[in-house]
Amino acid sequence: MPHNFELHGSYTYWISRLASVMRESFNAALKDAGVSWPQWMALNCLHHRQAQTPAALAECLGVDRSAITRLLDRLADKGLVVRDHDDGDRRSIRVSLTAVGSDKMTAIDAAARQHQSNFLSHLPATEVRAFKGNLQKLLRAGGVETATVWRSLD
C-alpha cells in the first residue's frame, strides 16, 4: 500500500469535482435568471415553503446564520424577497418571495429539474436509487440527516 495519499485517490476530491461541474453547468440558467447559486438555494427554500425565517433559511441551506442577512439583502435589492416583522414580536422576521420572485422560481424550477435529469439520465433507474441511498449514508456519517426531507420528495 502506498505511503502517500494522492489527490486522485480521494473521494472527497471527486465528490467536490462532481458538485463543481454540476453547479457550473447550472449557472448558465441561473445567470439568465439573474441569480447566483446561493441565491437560488435560498429562493428555492422559500418557494417550496421549507423556511420562512432567516434562522430556518440558514438551517435549510446548511449555512451559518451570519451569511443569511447579506444573502437576503441582495435578494431584496433585486425585488425577489421581502422581510416583514411579526406583529407579535418585532424581533421576529418573516421572509417571503415577492410576485416577481415567485414567477422567477417557477421558471428556474423547470430548468433545475431538467439540469438534474440531464446528469441522472446517464444512470439506469436502479443506479439512481442506489446513488441516492449511498449519498444519504455518507451524509449521515458526516452528521447530516436527509432521509425525512428527501423521502418526502419521492
Secondary structure, 3 states (H helix, E strand, C coil): CCCCCCHHHCHHHHHHHHHHHHHHHHHHHHHHHCCCHHHHHHHHHHHCCCCCCHHHHHHHHCCCHHHHHHHHHHHHHCCCEEEEECCCCCCCEEEEECHHHHHHHHHHHHHHHHHHHHHHCCCCHHHHHHHHHHHHHHHHHCCCCCHHHHHCCC
